[in-house]
Amino acid sequence: MTNDSGRVPVIGRFFPAPVAAKVPEVILLFWIVKIFTTAGGEATSDYLKVYGNFKGGGIELLLFAIGLVWQFALRRYSAFAYWFFAYAIAVIGTGVADFIHLDVGVSYLGTTILWAAILGVIFVVWYRSEGTLSIHSITTQRREAYYWATVFATFALGTALGDYTATSLNLGYLSSAILFSVVILLPLLAHRLLALNAIAAFWMSYVVTRPLGASYADYISKPRALSGIAFGDGQTAIVFALAVLVLVIYLALVRPDIQRAGMPQGQPASTRESAAPSGVPSPVQASQPDRAS
């Protein structure tokens, strides 16, 4: 799958190698845009279901393909490319998870376990290959490929998990949203109070952003009979898409989320975390060696 240059077969043949970090620094606005992206992706995918699996799925695949080409064609982080691809993955991740449940017939608990296992495998393979799961190391095609594979799995897992709590456990969308609003803070507390590794804390919170955003989107968009307020999938998708667009324009203009160049991979956590606001964990190399720089 990989080679010593950090390029990925097929992808490396058509796209240039990165010259700088390809993902944003973790600041407070990162989490806000991420949650809005998950909410918009959920509503957009649900709206596209009116076109059926073939047409709706085709649109989702087209968005994914555009985002993948745009993101990998660049040699450094771009807010527009990054968040377009993240939004596209939010849409198709929801579609894939829903297809497995609705069309294949796997239960929400089953799909949750399935995607949790897939995510675990990706993490193991990524770490064995690169020696780190830090976002500060995403400076090669290989690491970027692992990163986006992880992002896809977290979106699908979060979709299944959110539907499981809202539907199978009968919590409803609002109660699920409140539940995940609390759960997302637990890794931060564990990092601050129990010295949980910051990389682990980041990815734990990252996974929860999906069911958190999706639960709020479903609460806003779904009919009252399904515990929502019946705003509609299409309208909800437009509102969140516009919110993401406004925030991404700000990020592109002000550039507060650009990773600082020249920061060694083994730099202490306290130094790396200074790039993020107080109280917001940044994925760091605190206790994990970086075998492949």
C-alpha positions as CSV (number, residue, x, y, z in Angstrom):
1,M,0.0,0.0,0.0
2,T,2.8,2.4,0.8
3,N,6.4,3.2,0.0
4,D,9.3,4.9,1.7
5,S,8.7,8.3,0.1
6,G,5.4,8.7,1.9
7,R,3.5,8.6,-1.4
8,V,0.4,6.3,-1.9
9,P,0.2,4.2,-5.0
10,V,-2.3,5.6,-7.6
11,I,-2.8,8.8,-5.6
12,G,0.9,9.5,-5.7
13,R,0.9,9.1,-9.5
14,F,-1.6,11.9,-10.0
15,F,-1.2,14.2,-7.1
16,P,1.8,16.2,-5.8
17,A,3.4,15.5,-2.4
18,P,2.6,17.9,0.4
19,V,5.1,20.6,1.4
20,A,3.4,21.5,4.6
21,A,0.7,20.2,7.0
22,K,-2.6,19.4,5.2
23,V,-5.0,19.7,8.1
24,P,-5.8,22.6,10.4
25,E,-4.6,23.4,13.9
26,V,-7.1,22.5,16.6
27,I,-8.6,25.7,17.9
28,L,-12.0,26.3,19.4
29,L,-13.4,27.3,16.0
30,F,-12.3,23.9,14.6
31,W,-14.7,22.1,16.9
32,I,-17.6,24.5,16.0
33,V,-17.1,24.1,12.3
34,K,-16.7,20.3,12.7
35,I,-20.0,20.0,14.6
36,F,-21.8,22.2,12.1
37,T,-20.3,20.1,9.3
38,T,-21.6,16.9,10.9
39,A,-25.1,18.4,11.3
40,G,-25.2,19.7,7.8
41,G,-23.9,16.4,6.4
42,E,-26.6,14.4,8.3
43,A,-29.4,16.7,7.0
44,T,-28.0,16.8,3.4
45,S,-27.8,13.0,3.2
46,D,-31.3,12.6,4.6
47,Y,-32.6,15.1,2.1
48,L,-30.9,13.3,-0.8
49,K,-32.7,10.1,0.1
50,V,-35.8,11.5,-1.7
51,Y,-33.9,10.9,-5.0
52,G,-33.4,7.2,-4.1
53,N,-30.2,5.2,-3.7
54,F,-29.1,5.6,-7.3
55,K,-29.5,9.3,-7.8
56,G,-29.0,10.4,-4.2
57,G,-26.0,8.1,-3.8
58,G,-24.6,9.3,-7.1
59,I,-24.7,12.9,-5.8
60,E,-23.0,11.9,-2.6
61,L,-20.3,10.0,-4.6
62,L,-19.8,13.1,-6.8
63,L,-19.3,15.4,-3.9
64,F,-16.9,12.9,-2.3
65,A,-14.9,12.6,-5.6
66,I,-14.7,16.4,-6.0
67,G,-13.6,16.9,-2.4
68,L,-10.9,14.1,-2.7
69,V,-9.4,15.5,-5.9
70,W,-9.5,19.1,-4.5
71,Q,-7.9,18.1,-1.2
72,F,-5.1,15.9,-2.5
73,A,-4.3,18.2,-5.4
74,L,-3.1,20.9,-3.0
75,R,0.3,20.8,-1.4
76,R,-0.7,22.5,1.9
77,Y,-3.7,23.1,4.0
78,S,-6.6,25.1,2.5
79,A,-9.7,25.9,4.6
80,F,-12.0,25.7,1.6
81,A,-10.7,22.3,0.3
82,Y,-10.4,20.8,3.7
83,W,-13.9,21.6,4.9
84,F,-15.5,20.8,1.6
85,F,-14.0,17.4,1.7
86,A,-15.0,17.0,5.4
87,Y,-18.6,18.1,4.5
88,A,-18.7,15.6,1.6
89,I,-17.5,12.8,3.9
90,A,-20.2,13.8,6.4
91,V,-22.8,13.4,3.7
92,I,-21.5,10.1,2.2
93,G,-20.6,8.7,5.6
94,T,-24.2,9.2,6.7
95,G,-25.5,7.6,3.5
96,V,-23.3,4.5,3.8
97,A,-24.2,3.9,7.4
98,D,-27.9,4.4,6.6
99,F,-27.6,2.0,3.6
100,I,-26.2,-0.7,5.8
101,H,-29.0,-0.3,8.3
102,L,-32.0,0.4,6.0
103,D,-31.1,-1.7,2.9
104,V,-28.8,-4.4,4.2
105,G,-30.8,-4.8,7.4
106,V,-28.1,-4.6,10.0
107,S,-29.3,-3.1,13.3
108,Y,-28.0,0.2,14.6
109,L,-26.1,-1.6,17.3
110,G,-24.6,-3.9,14.7
111,T,-23.5,-1.0,12.5
112,T,-22.1,0.8,15.5
113,I,-19.9,-2.2,16.4
114,L,-19.0,-2.7,12.7
115,W,-17.7,0.9,12.3
116,A,-16.0,0.9,15.7
117,A,-14.1,-2.2,14.6
118,I,-13.2,-0.6,11.2
119,L,-12.0,2.5,13.0
120,G,-9.9,0.5,15.4
121,V,-8.2,-1.4,12.5
122,I,-7.4,1.9,10.8
123,F,-5.8,3.3,13.9
124,V,-3.7,0.2,14.4
125,V,-2.5,0.1,10.8
126,W,-1.9,3.9,10.8
127,Y,0.2,3.7,14.0
128,R,2.2,0.7,13.0
129,S,3.0,2.4,9.7
130,E,3.8,5.9,11.0
131,G,4.4,5.6,14.7
132,T,2.0,8.5,15.5
133,L,-1.7,9.4,15.1
134,S,-1.0,13.2,15.6
135,I,-2.6,15.6,13.2
136,H,0.7,17.6,13.4
137,S,2.3,14.8,11.4
138,I,0.0,15.0,8.3
139,T,2.7,16.1,6.0
140,T,2.9,13.1,3.6
141,Q,0.3,11.5,1.2
142,R,0.4,8.3,3.2
143,R,-0.4,10.0,6.5
144,E,-3.1,12.1,4.8
145,A,-4.7,8.9,3.4
146,Y,-4.8,7.4,6.9
147,Y,-6.2,10.6,8.3
148,W,-9.1,10.8,5.8
149,A,-9.8,7.0,6.2
150,T,-10.1,7.7,9.9
151,V,-12.4,10.7,9.3
152,F,-14.7,8.6,7.1
153,A,-14.9,5.8,9.7
154,T,-15.7,8.3,12.5
155,F,-18.5,9.8,10.5
156,A,-20.1,6.4,9.8
157,L,-19.6,5.3,13.4
158,G,-21.1,8.5,14.7
159,T,-24.1,8.2,12.5
160,A,-24.8,4.7,13.6
161,L,-24.2,5.6,17.3
162,G,-26.5,8.6,17.2
163,D,-29.3,6.6,15.6
164,Y,-28.8,3.8,18.1
165,T,-29.2,6.1,21.1
166,A,-32.1,8.1,19.6
167,T,-34.0,5.2,18.1
168,S,-33.0,1.9,19.6
169,L,-32.6,3.2,23.1
170,N,-35.6,5.5,22.7
171,L,-33.9,8.6,24.0
172,G,-35.1,10.8,21.1
173,Y,-33.0,13.3,19.2
174,L,-32.9,16.1,21.8
175,S,-32.0,13.8,24.7
176,S,-29.3,12.2,22.5
177,A,-27.9,15.6,21.6
178,I,-27.7,16.6,25.3
179,L,-26.1,13.3,26.1
180,F,-23.4,13.7,23.5
181,S,-22.9,17.3,24.5
182,V,-21.8,16.0,27.9
183,V,-19.9,13.0,26.6
184,I,-17.7,15.1,24.3
185,L,-16.3,16.9,27.3
186,L,-15.2,13.7,29.1
187,P,-11.9,13.2,27.1
188,L,-11.0,16.9,27.8
189,L,-11.6,16.3,31.5
190,A,-9.6,13.0,31.4
191,H,-6.8,14.8,29.6
192,R,-6.7,17.7,32.1
193,L,-7.3,15.7,35.3
194,L,-6.1,12.2,34.6
195,A,-3.3,12.9,32.1
196,L,-5.0,11.1,29.3
197,N,-2.8,11.3,26.2
198,A,-3.8,14.3,24.2
199,I,-3.9,12.4,20.9
200,A,-6.3,9.9,22.4
201,A,-8.4,12.7,23.9
202,F,-8.6,14.4,20.5
203,W,-9.8,11.4,18.6
204,M,-12.3,10.4,21.3
205,S,-13.8,13.9,21.1
206,Y,-13.6,13.9,17.4
207,V,-15.7,10.7,17.1
208,V,-18.4,12.2,19.4
209,T,-18.8,15.3,17.2
210,R,-20.6,13.2,14.7
211,P,-23.5,11.9,16.8
212,L,-23.6,15.3,18.6
213,G,-24.1,17.3,15.4
214,A,-26.3,14.7,13.8
215,S,-28.6,14.5,16.8
216,Y,-29.1,18.2,16.8
217,A,-29.7,18.2,13.1
218,D,-32.3,15.4,13.4
219,Y,-34.0,17.2,16.2
220,I,-34.4,20.3,14.1
221,S,-35.3,18.6,10.9
222,K,-37.4,15.5,11.7
223,P,-41.2,15.4,12.2
224,R,-42.6,15.8,15.7
225,A,-43.8,12.2,15.6
226,L,-40.1,11.2,15.6
227,S,-39.2,13.6,18.4
228,G,-38.1,16.5,16.1
229,I,-39.5,20.0,15.5
230,A,-40.2,19.4,11.8
231,F,-38.1,22.1,10.2
232,G,-37.3,19.8,7.3
233,D,-34.2,18.1,6.0
234,G,-33.6,20.5,3.1
235,Q,-34.0,23.6,5.1
236,T,-31.8,22.3,7.9
237,A,-29.1,21.3,5.4
238,I,-29.1,24.8,3.9
239,V,-28.9,26.6,7.3
240,F,-25.9,24.5,8.4
241,A,-24.2,24.7,5.0
242,L,-24.4,28.5,5.1
243,A,-23.1,28.5,8.7
244,V,-20.1,26.4,7.7
245,L,-19.5,28.6,4.6
246,V,-19.4,31.8,6.7
247,L,-17.0,30.3,9.2
248,V,-14.8,28.8,6.6
249,I,-14.6,32.1,4.8
250,Y,-13.4,33.6,8.1
251,L,-10.8,30.9,8.5
252,A,-9.5,31.4,5.0
253,L,-9.2,35.1,5.4
254,V,-7.9,35.4,9.0
255,R,-6.0,32.0,8.9
256,P,-6.0,31.4,12.7
257,D,-5.9,27.6,12.1
258,I,-2.7,27.3,10.2
259,Q,-0.2,24.9,11.8
260,R,3.0,26.5,12.7
261,A,5.9,25.3,10.6
262,G,9.1,23.8,12.0
263,M,7.5,22.3,15.1
264,P,9.4,19.1,15.9
265,Q,7.2,16.0,16.2
266,G,8.6,15.2,19.7
267,Q,8.0,18.6,21.1
268,P,6.4,18.5,24.6
269,A,2.6,18.6,24.9
270,S,2.6,21.9,26.8
271,T,4.3,23.7,23.9
272,R,2.1,22.2,21.2
273,E,-1.1,22.9,23.1
274,S,-0.3,26.6,23.2
275,A,-1.5,26.7,19.6
276,A,-5.0,25.9,20.9
277,P,-7.2,28.0,23.2
278,S,-7.2,27.1,26.9
279,G,-9.5,24.2,27.6
280,V,-9.3,22.8,24.0
281,P,-7.1,19.7,23.7
282,S,-4.8,19.5,20.7
283,P,-3.6,16.1,19.4
284,V,0.0,16.0,20.4
285,Q,3.0,13.7,20.6
286,A,3.0,13.9,24.3
287,S,4.0,10.3,25.1
288,Q,4.2,8.5,21.7
289,P,7.4,8.2,19.7
290,D,7.4,9.3,16.1
291,R,9.3,6.6,14.2
292,A,8.7,8.1,10.8
293,S,9.3,11.8,10.4
